[in-house]
Amino acid sequence: MDIRFQPIARSTMSKDIIRMIIDMINTGKLRPGSKLPSERELMEQLKVSRSPVREALRSLTLVGLLETVPGGGTYVSENLASDMIAEQLEWSRLLTEPDIVEIIEVRDPLEIQAAGLAALRATPEALAHLREVVEGYLTSGDDILKAVEMDWEFHRTILNMAQNNLLSQLLDTIHGIWNNYRAEQKVHFSKASELDQDFVEVLEAIELGDEARARFAMERHLLHSRQISVYDVHSLKSDS
């Protein structure tokens, strides 16, 4: 399939490229597994320099909408469910920053509940995988893409451990909306040493089967995530 992009104005180039790609996913022109044109081809089609193209692709990769295969190009993530992603993309485009604060306020208690249930229901196989994920995050160093991947897998693994289908569906929807908003607004992942200890403490609590400790550790982790994020939840709340 010949995928063509139209030239754009120079003012907000990377954000416009992000929106263009999201629109193409939303309308089905780009489907899960679709390969995007190369950076050079995008530069020629959009009539822009390499920098905004690379920034847009990086932003969409960070939030999981795109996947980059070394030496193989950039693809729409295979993990996107087309019917759900279209709804999430449309919704995320309409959200304001105070709306996102409210979404996070709903998300956090669900994440805490998932951690508590994981402590009660974790299998040896799931615990082994969670240890690998935490180790991957701790050793990610300055590799932000790897840190984002491990952070997502950390929460995804704990959610699977909880063995609650409704909880999983609710958090999947919330995560999708939040990730798409981050892509639209170019909100980037921030990594700090506090999170390293948080990952370890959540893991240890789940390993011990200590529900209360797991809930507390996850609550602390989410608090640190909000405090160090480029997107400051508390200031946004006061401005709403």
Helices and strands as residue ranges (DSSP letters): H 13-26, H 39-46, H 50-62, E 66-69, E 73-76, H 82-94, H 97-121, H 124-138, H 144-162, H 165-185, H 193-208, H 211-228, H 233-239
